[in-house]
């Protein structure tokens, strides 16, 4: 089975040597993964020299048929709508946003300008969900329901599915909004090293039981995970499908087909 994985963070070599495109491709080889979606670095992890992280990411992968890319938004600048449109015009596949890390409120006016353009262009937004050491009121998981209500055609991927603390809230958002809300199965099976995002097989089965298999998207969280952890996660996700007797087609959805559907743009 060919695997296409979401959620690989990419860095410049001088920022993080184990997070470069070359390091990712070695990682994919070791895990026997065919393709991956890369996330451009956030602006405070990027040495710009006048170039945007999204443009830099585009240049890194533009001739590589093994990699796709999501852009990021620099919230220290006011031109967030223009940044979003530029990501689309470059042909990138979506946008990565992290309210707790980037210090914005999910439903603030500035963020809504990004959602408006992304909805118009059919680009998905991949959000970090779950605890991340910032005031919870700014990134409360139930705020995704507000975003979904205000932008009824926006595709949203909730990475980590709310994590250990907010899984039930993430389930509520998914059940309330249908198949345009995706569950990013990223770092959800690494109990010892990623406890804040750990769900385990039982909760993943609950997710599938409640919302179906068509919204589940496998992710890496590279370079914050090890190849051994990814190999184990693949085994456990396959076991979930087998134990629920969903058939081989369900596996292909989790490991690539759902992701490809999510990133289809207008």
FIKOLZA-1660 file (N, C-alpha, C; in steps of 0.1 Angstrom, whole numbers, plus 5000, padded with zeros to 4 digits):
% residues 266
   i   px   py   pz ch aa at
   1 5008 4988 5000  A  X  N
   1 5000 5000 5000  A  X CA
   1 5009 5012 5000  A  X  C
   2 5006 5021 4990  A  X  N
   2 5014 5034 4990  A  X CA
   2 5008 5043 5000  A  X  C
   3 5017 5050 5007  A  X  N
   3 5013 5059 5018  A  X CA
   3 5016 5074 5014  A  X  C
   4 5006 5083 5016  A  X  N
   4 5008 5097 5014  A  X CA
   4 5005 5103 5028  A  X  C
   5 5015 5109 5034  A  X  N
   5 5014 5114 5048  A  X CA
   5 5013 5129 5048  A  X  C
   6 5005 5134 5058  A  X  N
   6 5004 5148 5060  A  X CA
   6 5014 5153 5072  A  X  C
   7 5016 5166 5073  A  X  N
   7 5021 5172 5086  A  X CA
   7 5036 5169 5088  A  X  C
   8 5044 5174 5078  A  X  N
   8 5059 5174 5080  A  X CA
   8 5064 5188 5081  A  X  C
   9 5069 5192 5093  A  X  N
   9 5074 5206 5094  A  X CA
   9 5088 5207 5088  A  X  C
  10 5090 5217 5080  A  X  N
  10 5103 5218 5073  A  X CA
  10 5110 5231 5078  A  X  C
  11 5123 5230 5080  A  X  N
  11 5131 5241 5085  A  X CA
  11 5143 5244 5076  A  X  C
  12 5148 5256 5076  A  X  N
  12 5161 5258 5070  A  X CA
  12 5172 5251 5078  A  X  C
  13 5182 5247 5071  A  X  N
  13 5193 5239 5077  A  X CA
  13 5199 5246 5089  A  X  C
  14 5201 5259 5088  A  X  N
  14 5207 5266 5099  A  X CA
  14 5198 5267 5111  A  X  C
  15 5185 5265 5109  A  X  N
  15 5176 5266 5120  A  X CA
  15 5175 5252 5127  A  X  C
  16 5173 5242 5119  A  X  N
  16 5171 5228 5124  A  X CA
  16 5176 5218 5114  A  X  C
  17 5188 5213 5115  A  X  N
  17 5194 5204 5105  A  X CA
  17 5187 5191 5103  A  X  C
  18 5180 5186 5114  A  X  N
  18 5172 5174 5112  A  X CA
  18 5158 5176 5107  A  X  C
  19 5155 5189 5102  A  X  N
  19 5142 5192 5097  A  X CA
  19 5142 5197 5083  A  X  C
  20 5152 5194 5075  A  X  N
  20 5153 5199 5062  A  X CA
  20 5145 5189 5052  A  X  C
  21 5144 5194 5040  A  X  N
  21 5138 5185 5030  A  X CA
  21 5145 5172 5028  A  X  C
  22 5158 5173 5027  A  X  N
  22 5166 5161 5026  A  X CA
  22 5165 5151 5038  A  X  C
  23 5164 5157 5050  A  X  N
  23 5162 5148 5061  A  X CA
  23 5148 5142 5061  A  X  C
  24 5138 5149 5056  A  X  N
  24 5125 5144 5055  A  X CA
  24 5125 5132 5045  A  X  C
  25 5131 5134 5034  A  X  N
  25 5131 5123 5024  A  X CA
  25 5138 5110 5029  A  X  C
  26 5148 5112 5037  A  X  N
  26 5155 5100 5043  A  X CA
  26 5145 5094 5053  A  X  C
  27 5138 5102 5060  A  X  N
  27 5128 5098 5070  A  X CA
  27 5117 5090 5063  A  X  C
  28 5112 5095 5051  A  X  N
  28 5102 5088 5044  A  X CA
  28 5107 5075 5039  A  X  C
  29 5119 5074 5034  A  X  N
  29 5125 5062 5029  A  X CA
  29 5125 5051 5040  A  X  C
  30 5130 5055 5052  A  X  N
  30 5130 5046 5063  A  X CA
  30 5117 5041 5068  A  X  C
  31 5107 5049 5066  A  X  N
  31 5093 5045 5070  A  X CA
  31 5085 5039 5059  A  X  C
  32 5091 5038 5047  A  X  N
  32 5084 5033 5035  A  X CA
  32 5072 5041 5032  A  X  C
  33 5073 5054 5032  A  X  N
  33 5062 5063 5028  A  X CA
  33 5065 5070 5015  A  X  C
  34 5056 5070 5006  A  X  N
  34 5058 5075 4992  A  X CA
  34 5059 5090 4991  A  X  C
  35 5049 5097 4997  A  X  N
  35 5049 5111 4996  A  X CA
  35 5045 5118 5009  A  X  C
  36 5047 5131 5010  A  X  N
  36 5043 5138 5022  A  X CA
  36 5039 5153 5019  A  X  C
  37 5031 5158 5027  A  X  N
  37 5028 5172 5027  A  X CA
  37 5037 5179 5037  A  X  C
  38 5044 5189 5032  A  X  N
  38 5053 5197 5041  A  X CA
  38 5047 5210 5045  A  X  C
  39 5050 5214 5057  A  X  N
  39 5045 5227 5062  A  X CA
  39 5057 5237 5062  A  X  C
  40 5055 5249 5056  A  X  N
  40 5065 5259 5057  A  X CA
  40 5067 5263 5071  A  X  C
  41 5079 5268 5075  A  X  N
  41 5081 5272 5089  A  X CA
  41 5073 5285 5092  A  X  C
  42 5070 5286 5105  A  X  N
  42 5065 5299 5110  A  X CA
  42 5075 5310 5109  A  X  C
  43 5071 5322 5109  A  X  N
  43 5080 5333 5106  A  X CA
  43 5091 5335 5117  A  X  C
  44 5087 5331 5129  A  X  N
  44 5097 5333 5140  A  X CA
  44 5107 5321 5141  A  X  C
  45 5106 5312 5132  A  X  N
  45 5115 5301 5130  A  X CA
  45 5122 5302 5116  A  X  C
  46 5123 5314 5111  A  X  N
  46 5127 5315 5097  A  X CA
  46 5136 5327 5095  A  X  C
  47 5148 5325 5089  A  X  N
  47 5157 5336 5086  A  X CA
  47 5153 5341 5072  A  X  C
  48 5147 5352 5071  A  X  N
  48 5139 5356 5059  A  X CA
  48 5148 5361 5048  A  X  C
  49 5157 5370 5050  A  X  N
  49 5164 5378 5040  A  X CA
  49 5155 5383 5029  A  X  C
  50 5143 5387 5034  A  X  N
  50 5133 5393 5025  A  X CA
  50 5124 5384 5018  A  X  C
  51 5126 5371 5021  A  X  N
  51 5117 5361 5014  A  X CA
  51 5107 5355 5025  A  X  C
  52 5095 5352 5020  A  X  N
  52 5085 5347 5029  A  X CA
  52 5088 5332 5031  A  X  C
  53 5084 5327 5043  A  X  N
  53 5085 5312 5045  A  X CA
  53 5077 5304 5035  A  X  C
  54 5066 5309 5030  A  X  N
  54 5058 5301 5020  A  X CA
  54 5065 5301 5007  A  X  C
  55 5071 5313 5003  A  X  N
  55 5079 5313 4990  A  X CA
  55 5091 5304 4991  A  X  C
  56 5098 5304 5002  A  X  N
  56 5109 5296 5004  A  X CA
  56 5105 5281 5003  A  X  C
  57 5094 5277 5010  A  X  N
  57 5089 5264 5009  A  X CA
  57 5086 5259 4995  A  X  C
  58 5080 5268 4987  A  X  N
  58 5077 5266 4973  A  X CA
  58 5089 5263 4965  A  X  C
  59 5100 5271 4968  A  X  N
  59 5112 5269 4961  A  X CA
  59 5119 5255 4964  A  X  C
  60 5117 5251 4977  A  X  N
  60 5123 5238 4981  A  X CA
  60 5117 5226 4974  A  X  C
  61 5104 5227 4971  A  X  N
  61 5097 5215 4966  A  X CA
  61 5091 5216 4952  A  X  C
  62 5094 5227 4945  A  X  N
  62 5087 5229 4933  A  X CA
  62 5090 5219 4922  A  X  C
  63 5102 5213 4922  A  X  N
  63 5105 5203 4912  A  X CA
  63 5106 5189 4918  A  X  C
  64 5099 5187 4929  A  X  N
  64 5100 5174 4936  A  X CA
  64 5086 5168 4936  A  X  C
  65 5084 5157 4928  A  X  N
  65 5071 5151 4927  A  X CA
  65 5067 5142 4939  A  X  C
  66 5076 5142 4949  A  X  N
  66 5074 5134 4961  A  X CA
  66 5068 5143 4972  A  X  C
  67 5069 5156 4971  A  X  N
  67 5065 5165 4982  A  X CA
  67 5055 5175 4977  A  X  C
  68 5045 5178 4986  A  X  N
  68 5035 5188 4984  A  X CA
  68 5038 5198 4996  A  X  C
  69 5031 5210 4996  A  X  N
  69 5034 5219 5006  A  X CA
  69 5022 5228 5010  A  X  C
  70 5022 5232 5023  A  X  N
  70 5013 5241 5028  A  X CA
  70 5021 5254 5032  A  X  C
  71 5015 5265 5030  A  X  N
  71 5021 5278 5034  A  X CA
  71 5018 5281 5048  A  X  C
  72 5024 5292 5053  A  X  N
  72 5020 5297 5066  A  X CA
  72 5018 5312 5065  A  X  C
  73 5011 5318 5075  A  X  N
  73 5008 5332 5075  A  X CA
  73 5016 5339 5086  A  X  C
  74 5022 5350 5083  A  X  N
  74 5029 5358 5092  A  X CA
  74 5019 5368 5099  A  X  C
  75 5015 5365 5111  A  X  N
  75 5005 5373 5118  A  X CA
  75 5011 5386 5124  A  X  C
  76 5024 5388 5123  A  X  N
  76 5030 5401 5127  A  X CA
  76 5027 5412 5116  A  X  C
  77 5022 5408 5105  A  X  N
  77 5020 5417 5094  A  X CA
  77 5005 5418 5092  A  X  C
  78 5000 5429 5086  A  X  N
  78 4986 5432 5084  A  X CA
  78 4980 5426 5071  A  X  C
  79 4989 5422 5062  A  X  N
  79 4984 5418 5048  A  X CA
  79 4981 5403 5048  A  X  C
  80 4974 5398 5057  A  X  N
  80 4972 5384 5058  A  X CA
  80 4963 5378 5046  A  X  C
  81 4954 5386 5041  A  X  N
  81 4946 5382 5030  A  X CA
  81 4955 5381 5018  A  X  C
  82 4964 5390 5016  A  X  N
  82 4973 5390 5004  A  X CA
  82 4983 5378 5006  A  X  C
  83 4987 5375 5018  A  X  N
  83 4996 5363 5020  A  X CA
  83 4989 5350 5016  A  X  C
  84 4976 5350 5020  A  X  N
  84 4968 5338 5017  A  X CA
  84 4966 5336 5002  A  X  C
  85 4963 5347 4995  A  X  N
  85 4962 5346 4980  A  X CA
  85 4975 5343 4974  A  X  C
  86 4986 5347 4979  A  X  N
  86 4999 5344 4973  A  X CA
  86 5002 5329 4975  A  X  C
  87 4998 5323 4986  A  X  N
  87 5000 5309 4988  A  X CA
  87 4992 5301 4977  A  X  C
  88 4980 5306 4974  A  X  N
  88 4972 5299 4964  A  X CA
  88 4978 5301 4950  A  X  C
  89 4983 5313 4947  A  X  N
  89 4988 5316 4934  A  X CA
  89 5001 5308 4931  A  X  C
  90 5009 5305 4942  A  X  N
  90 5021 5297 4941  A  X CA
  90 5017 5282 4938  A  X  C
  91 5005 5278 4940  A  X  N
  91 5001 5264 4938  A  X CA
  91 5003 5255 4950  A  X  C
  92 5005 5262 4962  A  X  N
  92 5006 5253 4974  A  X CA
  92 4993 5248 4977  A  X  C
  93 4993 5237 4985  A  X  N
  93 4981 5229 4987  A  X CA
  93 4972 5233 4998  A  X  C
  94 4976 5242 5007  A  X  N
  94 4968 5246 5018  A  X CA
  94 4976 5255 5027  A  X  C
  95 4971 5257 5040  A  X  N
  95 4977 5266 5049  A  X CA
  95 4978 5259 5063  A  X  C
  96 4989 5261 5070  A  X  N
  96 4991 5256 5083  A  X CA
  96 4990 5268 5093  A  X  C
  97 4981 5266 5103  A  X  N
  97 4979 5277 5113  A  X CA
  97 4980 5271 5127  A  X  C
  98 4985 5279 5137  A  X  N
  98 4987 5274 5150  A  X CA
  98 4984 5286 5160  A  X  C
  99 4972 5287 5164  A  X  N
  99 4968 5299 5171  A  X CA
  99 4976 5301 5184  A  X  C
 100 4978 5290 5192  A  X  N
 100 4985 5291 5204  A  X CA
 100 5000 5296 5202  A  X  C
 101 5006 5290 5192  A  X  N
 101 5020 5293 5189  A  X CA
 101 5022 5307 5183  A  X  C
 102 5013 5310 5173  A  X  N
 102 5014 5323 5166  A  X CA
 102 5007 5334 5173  A  X  C
 103 5000 5331 5185  A  X  N
 103 4995 5341 5194  A  X CA
 103 4984 5350 5187  A  X  C
 104 4974 5343 5181  A  X  N
 104 4962 5350 5176  A  X CA
 104 4950 5342 5181  A  X  C
 105 4939 5349 5181  A  X  N
 105 4926 5342 5185  A  X CA
 105 4919 5336 5173  A  X  C
 106 4915 5324 5174  A  X  N
 106 4909 5317 5163  A  X CA
 106 4899 5324 5155  A  X  C
 107 4890 5331 5162  A  X  N
 107 4879 5338 5156  A  X CA
 107 4880 5353 5155  A  X  C
 108 4893 5358 5156  A  X  N
 108 4895 5372 5155  A  X CA
 108 4893 5377 5140  A  X  C
 109 4891 5390 5139  A  X  N
 109 4889 5395 5125  A  X CA
 109 4900 5392 5116  A  X  C
 110 4913 5394 5121  A  X  N
 110 4924 5392 5112  A  X CA
 110 4925 5377 5107  A  X  C
 111 4922 5368 5116  A  X  N
 111 4923 5354 5112  A  X CA
 111 4911 5351 5102  A  X  C
 112 4900 5357 5104  A  X  N
 112 4889 5355 5095  A  X CA
 112 4892 5360 5080  A  X  C
 113 4901 5369 5079  A  X  N
 113 4905 5373 5065  A  X CA
 113 4912 5362 5058  A  X  C
 114 4919 5354 5066  A  X  N
 114 4926 5342 5060  A  X CA
 114 4916 5332 5056  A  X  C
 115 4906 5329 5065  A  X  N
 115 4896 5319 5062  A  X CA
 115 4888 5323 5050  A  X  C
 116 4885 5336 5048  A  X  N
 116 4877 5340 5037  A  X CA
 116 4883 5337 5024  A  X  C
 117 4896 5340 5023  A  X  N
 117 4903 5337 5010  A  X CA
 117 4905 5322 5008  A  X  C
 118 4909 5315 5019  A  X  N
 118 4911 5301 5018  A  X CA
 118 4898 5294 5014  A  X  C
 119 4886 5298 5019  A  X  N
 119 4873 5292 5015  A  X CA
 119 4871 5295 5000  A  X  C
 120 4873 5307 4996  A  X  N
 120 4871 5311 4982  A  X CA
 120 4879 5303 4973  A  X  C
 121 4891 5300 4977  A  X  N
 121 4901 5293 4968  A  X CA
 121 4901 5278 4970  A  X  C
 122 4892 5273 4979  A  X  N
 122 4891 5258 4981  A  X CA
 122 4903 5252 4988  A  X  C
 123 4911 5261 4995  A  X  N
 123 4923 5256 5002  A  X CA
 123 4920 5251 5016  A  X  C
 124 4924 5239 5020  A  X  N
 124 4922 5235 5034  A  X CA
 124 4932 5243 5044  A  X  C
 125 4927 5244 5056  A  X  N
 125 4936 5249 5066  A  X CA
 125 4938 5238 5077  A  X  C
 126 4951 5235 5080  A  X  N
 126 4954 5225 5090  A  X CA
 126 4958 5233 5102  A  X  C
 127 4950 5231 5113  A  X  N
 127 4951 5237 5126  A  X CA
 127 4957 5228 5136  A  X  C
 128 4967 5233 5144  A  X  N
 128 4970 5226 5156  A  X CA
 128 4958 5227 5166  A  X  C
 129 4954 5215 5172  A  X  N
 129 4944 5216 5182  A  X CA
 129 4950 5209 5194  A  X  C
 130 4945 5212 5206  A  X  N
 130 4950 5207 5219  A  X CA
 130 4959 5217 5226  A  X  C
 131 4962 5213 5238  A  X  N
 131 4970 5222 5247  A  X CA
 131 4983 5226 5241  A  X  C
 132 4987 5239 5242  A  X  N
 132 5000 5243 5237  A  X CA
 132 5005 5256 5245  A  X  C
 133 5003 5256 5258  A  X  N
 133 5010 5266 5266  A  X CA
 133 5007 5281 5263  A  X  C
 134 4995 5283 5260  A  X  N
 134 4990 5297 5258  A  X CA
 134 4975 5297 5263  A  X  C
 135 4970 5309 5265  A  X  N
 135 4956 5310 5271  A  X CA
 135 4946 5302 5262  A  X  C
 136 4939 5293 5268  A  X  N
 136 4931 5284 5261  A  X CA
 136 4919 5291 5254  A  X  C
 137 4915 5302 5260  A  X  N
 137 4904 5310 5254  A  X CA
 137 4907 5314 5240  A  X  C
 138 4919 5315 5236  A  X  N
 138 4923 5319 5222  A  X CA
 138 4922 5308 5212  A  X  C
 139 4923 5296 5217  A  X  N
 139 4923 5284 5208  A  X CA
 139 4914 5273 5213  A  X  C
 140 4904 5276 5220  A  X  N
 140 4895 5266 5225  A  X CA
 140 4889 5258 5213  A  X  C
 141 4889 5245 5215  A  X  N
 141 4885 5236 5204  A  X CA
 141 4871 5239 5198  A  X  C
 142 4862 5243 5207  A  X  N
 142 4849 5246 5202  A  X CA
 142 4848 5259 5193  A  X  C
 143 4859 5267 5193  A  X  N
 143 4859 5278 5183  A  X CA
 143 4859 5274 5169  A  X  C
 144 4863 5261 5166  A  X  N
 144 4863 5256 5153  A  X CA
 144 4849 5255 5147  A  X  C
 145 4839 5253 5156  A  X  N
 145 4825 5253 5152  A  X CA
 145 4821 5267 5148  A  X  C
 146 4826 5277 5154  A  X  N
 146 4823 5291 5150  A  X CA
 146 4828 5294 5136  A  X  C
 147 4841 5289 5134  A  X  N
 147 4847 5291 5121  A  X CA
 147 4839 5284 5110  A  X  C
 148 4836 5271 5113  A  X  N
 148 4828 5264 5104  A  X CA
 148 4815 5270 5101  A  X  C
 149 4808 5276 5111  A  X  N
 149 4795 5282 5109  A  X CA
 149 4797 5295 5100  A  X  C
 150 4807 5303 5102  A  X  N
 150 4809 5315 5095  A  X CA
 150 4814 5313 5081  A  X  C
 151 4821 5302 5079  A  X  N
 151 4827 5298 5066  A  X CA
 151 4823 5284 5062  A  X  C
 152 4811 5283 5057  A  X  N
 152 4805 5270 5055  A  X CA
 152 4811 5261 5045  A  X  C
 153 4820 5266 5037  A  X  N
 153 4827 5258 5027  A  X CA
 153 4842 5256 5029  A  X  C
 154 4846 5261 5041  A  X  N
 154 4860 5260 5044  A  X CA
 154 4864 5246 5049  A  X  C
 155 4874 5240 5043  A  X  N
 155 4879 5227 5048  A  X CA
 155 4889 5229 5059  A  X  C
 156 4887 5222 5070  A  X  N
 156 4894 5223 5082  A  X CA
 156 4900 5209 5086  A  X  C
 157 4913 5209 5089  A  X  N
 157 4919 5197 5095  A  X CA
 157 4923 5200 5109  A  X  C
 158 4917 5193 5118  A  X  N
 158 4920 5195 5132  A  X CA
 158 4931 5185 5136  A  X  C
 159 4944 5189 5136  A  X  N
 159 4955 5181 5139  A  X CA
 159 4955 5177 5153  A  X  C
 160 4958 5164 5156  A  X  N
 160 4958 5158 5169  A  X CA
 160 4944 5156 5175  A  X  C
 161 4933 5160 5167  A  X  N
 161 4919 5158 5170  A  X CA
 161 4916 5163 5185  A  X  C
 162 4921 5174 5188  A  X  N
 162 4919 5180 5202  A  X CA
 162 4928 5175 5212  A  X  C
 163 4936 5165 5209  A  X  N
 163 4946 5159 5219  A  X CA
 163 4939 5153 5230  A  X  C
 164 4947 5149 5240  A  X  N
 164 4942 5142 5252  A  X CA
 164 4931 5149 5259  A  X  C
 165 4932 5163 5260  A  X  N
 165 4924 5171 5268  A  X CA
 165 4911 5175 5262  A  X  C
 166 4910 5176 5248  A  X  N
 166 4899 5182 5241  A  X CA
 166 4894 5173 5230  A  X  C
 167 4896 5160 5231  A  X  N
 167 4891 5150 5221  A  X CA
 167 4876 5151 5220  A  X  C
 168 4868 5151 5230  A  X  N
 168 4854 5151 5229  A  X CA
 168 4849 5164 5222  A  X  C
 169 4855 5175 5225  A  X  N
 169 4851 5188 5219  A  X CA
 169 4854 5187 5204  A  X  C
 170 4865 5181 5200  A  X  N
 170 4868 5179 5186  A  X CA
 170 4858 5170 5179  A  X  C
 171 4853 5160 5186  A  X  N
 171 4843 5151 5181  A  X CA
 171 4830 5159 5179  A  X  C
 172 4827 5168 5188  A  X  N
 172 4815 5176 5187  A  X CA
 172 4815 5184 5174  A  X  C
 173 4827 5191 5172  A  X  N
 173 4828 5199 5160  A  X CA
 173 4827 5191 5147  A  X  C
 174 4833 5180 5147  A  X  N
 174 4832 5171 5135  A  X CA
 174 4818 5167 5132  A  X  C
 175 4811 5162 5143  A  X  N
 175 4798 5157 5141  A  X CA
 175 4788 5168 5137  A  X  C
 176 4791 5180 5141  A  X  N
 176 4782 5191 5139  A  X CA
 176 4783 5197 5125  A  X  C
 177 4794 5194 5118  A  X  N
 177 4797 5201 5105  A  X CA
 177 4800 5192 5093  A  X  C
 178 4799 5179 5095  A  X  N
 178 4800 5171 5083  A  X CA
 178 4814 5168 5078  A  X  C
 179 4815 5164 5065  A  X  N
 179 4827 5158 5060  A  X CA
 179 4838 5168 5056  A  X  C
 180 4836 5181 5058  A  X  N
 180 4847 5190 5054  A  X CA
 180 4856 5193 5066  A  X  C
 181 4853 5186 5078  A  X  N
 181 4862 5187 5089  A  X CA
 181 4869 5174 5090  A  X  C
 182 4882 5175 5090  A  X  N
 182 4891 5163 5089  A  X CA
 182 4898 5161 5103  A  X  C
 183 4901 5149 5106  A  X  N
 183 4908 5145 5118  A  X CA
 183 4923 5142 5115  A  X  C
 184 4932 5150 5119  A  X  N
 184 4946 5148 5116  A  X CA
 184 4952 5138 5126  A  X  C
 185 4954 5126 5122  A  X  N
 185 4959 5115 5131  A  X CA
 185 4974 5116 5132  A  X  C
 186 4978 5126 5139  A  X  N
 186 4992 5130 5140  A  X CA
 186 4997 5130 5155  A  X  C
 187 5007 5122 5158  A  X  N
 187 5012 5121 5172  A  X CA
 187 5002 5117 5182  A  X  C
 188 4992 5109 5177  A  X  N
 188 4981 5105 5186  A  X CA
 188 4983 5091 5192  A  X  C
 189 4994 5085 5188  A  X  N
 189 4996 5071 5193  A  X CA
 189 5010 5070 5200  A  X  C
 190 5016 5081 5204  A  X  N
 190 5029 5081 5210  A  X CA
 190 5028 5084 5225  A  X  C
 191 5024 5075 5233  A  X  N
 191 5019 5078 5247  A  X CA
 191 5031 5083 5255  A  X  C
 192 5043 5078 5254  A  X  N
 192 5054 5082 5263  A  X CA
 192 5060 5095 5259  A  X  C
 193 5060 5099 5246  A  X  N
 193 5067 5111 5242  A  X CA
 193 5058 5123 5238  A  X  C
 194 5045 5120 5235  A  X  N
 194 5036 5130 5231  A  X CA
 194 5022 5129 5238  A  X  C
 195 5023 5130 5252  A  X  N
 195 5012 5126 5260  A  X CA
 195 5001 5137 5258  A  X  C
 196 5004 5149 5255  A  X  N
 196 4993 5159 5254  A  X CA
 196 4984 5157 5242  A  X  C
 197 4989 5149 5232  A  X  N
 197 4982 5146 5220  A  X CA
 197 4978 5132 5219  A  X  C
 198 4981 5124 5229  A  X  N
 198 4979 5110 5228  A  X CA
 198 4964 5107 5229  A  X  C
 199 4959 5098 5220  A  X  N
 199 4945 5094 5220  A  X CA
 199 4945 5079 5222  A  X  C
 200 4953 5071 5215  A  X  N
 200 4952 5056 5217  A  X CA
 200 4942 5050 5207  A  X  C
 201 4943 5038 5206  A  X  N
 201 4934 5031 5196  A  X CA
 201 4920 5032 5199  A  X  C
 202 4916 5031 5212  A  X  N
 202 4902 5031 5215  A  X CA
 202 4895 5044 5211  A  X  C
 203 4902 5055 5213  A  X  N
 203 4896 5068 5209  A  X CA
 203 4896 5069 5194  A  X  C
 204 4906 5064 5187  A  X  N
 204 4905 5065 5173  A  X CA
 204 4894 5056 5167  A  X  C
 205 4891 5045 5174  A  X  N
 205 4879 5037 5170  A  X CA
 205 4866 5045 5173  A  X  C
 206 4866 5052 5184  A  X  N
 206 4854 5060 5187  A  X CA
 206 4852 5071 5176  A  X  C
 207 4863 5077 5172  A  X  N
 207 4863 5087 5161  A  X CA
 207 4857 5081 5148  A  X  C
 208 4862 5069 5145  A  X  N
 208 4857 5063 5132  A  X CA
 208 4843 5059 5134  A  X  C
 209 4839 5054 5145  A  X  N
 209 4825 5050 5148  A  X CA
 209 4816 5062 5147  A  X  C
 210 4820 5073 5153  A  X  N
 210 4812 5085 5154  A  X CA
 210 4811 5092 5140  A  X  C
 211 4822 5093 5133  A  X  N
 211 4822 5102 5121  A  X CA
 211 4827 5095 5108  A  X  C
 212 4830 5083 5109  A  X  N
 212 4834 5076 5097  A  X CA
 212 4848 5076 5094  A  X  C
 213 4852 5069 5084  A  X  N
 213 4866 5068 5080  A  X CA
 213 4871 5079 5070  A  X  C
 214 4861 5085 5063  A  X  N
 214 4864 5094 5052  A  X CA
 214 4871 5107 5057  A  X  C
 215 4871 5110 5070  A  X  N
 215 4877 5123 5074  A  X CA
 215 4891 5121 5081  A  X  C
 216 4896 5108 5082  A  X  N
 216 4908 5105 5089  A  X CA
 216 4920 5107 5080  A  X  C
 217 4930 5115 5085  A  X  N
 217 4942 5118 5077  A  X CA
 217 4954 5115 5085  A  X  C
 218 4963 5106 5080  A  X  N
 218 4975 5102 5087  A  X CA
 218 4985 5113 5086  A  X  C
 219 4992 5116 5097  A  X  N
 219 5003 5126 5097  A  X CA
 219 5015 5122 5105  A  X  C
 220 5026 5129 5102  A  X  N
 220 5039 5125 5107  A  X CA
 220 5044 5133 5119  A  X  C
 221 5041 5146 5119  A  X  N
 221 5048 5155 5129  A  X CA
 221 5063 5154 5128  A  X  C
 222 5068 5152 5117  A  X  N
 222 5083 5153 5114  A  X CA
 222 5087 5168 5117  A  X  C
 223 5099 5170 5123  A  X  N
 223 5109 5161 5128  A  X CA
 223 5107 5158 5143  A  X  C
 224 5095 5160 5148  A  X  N
 224 5093 5158 5163  A  X CA
 224 5090 5143 5166  A  X  C
 225 5090 5135 5156  A  X  N
 225 5088 5120 5158  A  X CA
 225 5100 5113 5152  A  X  C
 226 5101 5100 5157  A  X  N
 226 5111 5091 5152  A  X CA
 226 5105 5081 5142  A  X  C
 227 5113 5076 5132  A  X  N
 227 5108 5066 5123  A  X CA
 227 5102 5054 5130  A  X  C
 228 5108 5050 5141  A  X  N
 228 5102 5039 5148  A  X CA
 228 5088 5042 5153  A  X  C
 229 5085 5054 5157  A  X  N
 229 5072 5058 5162  A  X CA
 229 5062 5058 5150  A  X  C
 230 5066 5063 5139  A  X  N
 230 5058 5063 5127  A  X CA
 230 5054 5049 5122  A  X  C
 231 5064 5041 5122  A  X  N
 231 5062 5027 5118  A  X CA
 231 5051 5020 5128  A  X  C
 232 5053 5023 5140  A  X  N
 232 5044 5017 5150  A  X CA
 232 5030 5023 5148  A  X  C
 233 5029 5036 5146  A  X  N
 233 5016 5043 5144  A  X CA
 233 5009 5037 5131  A  X  C
 234 5016 5034 5121  A  X  N
 234 5010 5028 5109  A  X CA
 234 5004 5014 5112  A  X  C
 235 5012 5006 5120  A  X  N
 235 5007 4993 5124  A  X CA
 235 4994 4995 5133  A  X  C
 236 4994 5004 5142  A  X  N
 236 4982 5005 5151  A  X CA
 236 4970 5011 5143  A  X  C
 237 4972 5020 5134  A  X  N
 237 4961 5024 5126  A  X CA
 237 4955 5013 5117  A  X  C
 238 4964 5005 5112  A  X  N
 238 4959 4994 5104  A  X CA
 238 4951 4984 5113  A  X  C
 239 4956 4982 5125  A  X  N
 239 4949 4974 5134  A  X CA
 239 4935 4979 5137  A  X  C
 240 4934 4992 5139  A  X  N
 240 4921 4998 5141  A  X CA
 240 4911 4995 5130  A  X  C
 241 4916 4996 5118  A  X  N
 241 4907 4993 5106  A  X CA
 241 4903 4979 5106  A  X  C
 242 4913 4970 5109  A  X  N
 242 4911 4956 5108  A  X CA
 242 4901 4951 5119  A  X  C
 243 4903 4956 5131  A  X  N
 243 4895 4952 5143  A  X CA
 243 4881 4957 5141  A  X  C
 244 4879 4968 5133  A  X  N
 244 4865 4973 5131  A  X CA
 244 4859 4967 5118  A  X  C
 245 4867 4958 5111  A  X  N
 245 4863 4951 5099  A  X CA
 245 4858 4960 5089  A  X  C
 246 4866 4970 5085  A  X  N
 246 4863 4981 5076  A  X CA
 246 4868 4978 5062  A  X  C
 247 4877 4968 5060  A  X  N
 247 4882 4964 5047  A  X CA
 247 4894 4972 5043  A  X  C
 248 4901 4967 5032  A  X  N
 248 4913 4973 5028  A  X CA
 248 4911 4987 5022  A  X  C
 249 4900 4990 5016  A  X  N
 249 4898 5003 5011  A  X CA
 249 4898 5014 5022  A  X  C
 250 4894 5011 5034  A  X  N
 250 4895 5020 5045  A  X CA
 250 4909 5024 5048  A  X  C
 251 4918 5015 5047  A  X  N
 251 4932 5018 5049  A  X CA
 251 4938 5028 5039  A  X  C
 252 4934 5026 5026  A  X  N
 252 4939 5035 5016  A  X CA
 252 4934 5049 5018  A  X  C
 253 4922 5050 5024  A  X  N
 253 4916 5063 5027  A  X CA
 253 4924 5070 5038  A  X  C
 254 4927 5063 5049  A  X  N
 254 4935 5069 5060  A  X CA
 254 4949 5073 5056  A  X  C
 255 4955 5065 5047  A  X  N
 255 4969 5067 5044  A  X CA
 255 4971 5073 5030  A  X  C
 256 4961 5082 5026  A  X  N
 256 4964 5090 5014  A  X CA
 256 4952 5095 5007  A  X  C
 257 4942 5087 5005  A  X  N
 257 4930 5091 4996  A  X CA
 257 4923 5103 5003  A  X  C
 258 4921 5103 5016  A  X  N
 258 4914 5114 5022  A  X CA
 258 4922 5126 5022  A  X  C
 259 4935 5125 5023  A  X  N
 259 4944 5137 5022  A  X CA
 259 4943 5143 5008  A  X  C
 260 4944 5135 4998  A  X  N
 260 4943 5140 4985  A  X CA
 260 4930 5147 4982  A  X  C
 261 4919 5142 4987  A  X  N
 261 4906 5148 4986  A  X CA
 261 4906 5161 4993  A  X  C
 262 4912 5162 5005  A  X  N
 262 4912 5174 5013  A  X CA
 262 4919 5185 5006  A  X  C
 263 4930 5182 4999  A  X  N
 263 4938 5193 4993  A  X CA
 263 4934 5197 4978  A  X  C
 264 4924 5191 4973  A  X  N
 264 4919 5195 4960  A  X CA
 264 4914 5209 4961  A  X  C
 265 4919 5217 4952  A  X  N
 265 4915 5232 4952  A  X CA
 265 4907 5235 4939  A  X  C
 266 4901 5246 4939  A  X  N
 266 4893 5251 4928  A  X CA
 266 4902 5255 4917  A  X  C
% end
